[in-house]
């Protein structure tokens, strides 16, 4: 899993297998959510983006 400062997230380690460009405020939330539940929190955000038809590349 990689999270870059420009807000691009890529994940090859779980079911998502997508690259998502987050809004800066979302990325700040991710940066403040380290630890064991990081992947779960990030996956929930990605799934919410997909439901809302945000830009998922």
Residue, then its C-alpha position, 0 to 999 in steps of 0.5 A: x500500500x502506498x499513500x503519496x502526498x499528492x493524494x494518490x493512493x494505490x493498493x495492491x494488497x487488498x480487494x480494491x486494486x484501484x488508484x484513487x485521487x483524493x480531495x486534500x481534506x480526505x487525504x489529511x484524514x488518512x494521514x491522521x489515521x495510522x496503525x492497525x486499522x489504516x487499511x480498513x479506514x482507507x478501504x471504507x473511504x475508497x468504497x464510499x468514493x466509488x458509491x458516490x461515483x467520484x473519480x476512480x481511475 
